Amino acid sequence: MTVQEIMERVGVSDTGRAVAYIKDALEELNTISETHINTERFDITENQRFYEFPNDMIKVLDIRCLNHLNADSEYRSIPRMIGEPIRKDADAN
């Protein structure tokens, strides 16, 4: 289906607006269905708490760490924390 056909079905006459709506819809579908998943790997640095994520990233699915809660040299998921932390965050500004 072409952009022109979509514009005729919806009743939109502005091409720029129609293309923007189509791009928004595709991004929304990508967040729901997770069709384009990329794996990013980077090393953690001692005494560094915050890291930069890619600008085109939409959602983090899993964060895994080597030797986390095991001694078998395997990657395990780091559990997600839900709710407020018990201890006050010393690094928070």
URGIKA-V552466 format. One record per residue. N is the residue number from 0. SS is DSSP state (H for helix, E for strand, - for the rest). PHI is phi in whole degrees, -180 to 180 (NA if undefined). OMEGA is omega as a letter, one per 20 degrees, with the letter a starting at -180 (999 if undefined). Layout:
BEGIN
{{N:SS:PHI:OMEGA} {N:SS:PHI:OMEGA}}
END
This chain:
BEGIN
{{0:-:NA:a} {1:-:-93:r} {2:H:-62:r} {3:H:-61:r} {4:H:-65:r} {5:H:-64:r} {6:H:-61:r} {7:H:-67:a} {8:H:-67:a} {9:H:-84:a} {10:-:88:r} {11:-:-102:a} {12:-:-104:a} {13:-:-90:a} {14:H:-65:a} {15:H:-60:r} {16:H:-67:r} {17:H:-63:r} {18:H:-65:r} {19:H:-63:r} {20:H:-64:r} {21:H:-65:r} {22:H:-63:r} {23:H:-62:a} {24:H:-66:r} {25:H:-65:r} {26:H:-66:r} {27:H:-64:r} {28:H:-63:r} {29:H:-66:r} {30:H:-71:a} {31:H:-80:a} {32:H:-96:r} {33:-:54:a} {34:-:-84:a} {35:-:-116:a} {36:-:-106:r} {37:-:-112:r} {38:-:-101:r} {39:-:-112:r} {40:-:-125:r} {41:-:-153:a} {42:-:-81:r} {43:-:-88:a} {44:-:-114:r} {45:-:-61:r} {46:-:64:r} {47:-:-112:a} {48:-:-102:a} {49:-:-104:a} {50:-:-130:r} {51:-:-87:r} {52:-:-102:r} {53:-:-60:a} {54:-:-67:a} {55:-:-89:r} {56:-:-72:r} {57:-:-104:a} {58:-:-151:r} {59:-:-92:a} {60:-:-92:a} {61:-:-161:r} {62:-:-124:a} {63:E:-122:a} {64:E:-134:r} {65:E:-73:r} {66:-:63:r} {67:-:-82:a} {68:-:60:r} {69:-:-157:r} {70:-:-121:a} {71:-:-99:a} {72:-:54:r} {73:-:-127:r} {74:E:-83:r} {75:E:-133:r} {76:E:-70:r} {77:-:-88:a} {78:-:-64:r} {79:-:-82:r} {80:-:-92:r} {81:-:-113:a} {82:-:99:a} {83:-:-80:r} {84:-:-69:a} {85:-:-72:r} {86:-:-94:r} {87:-:-69:a} {88:-:-81:a} {89:-:-74:a} {90:-:-89:a} {91:-:-70:r} {92:-:-100:999}}
END
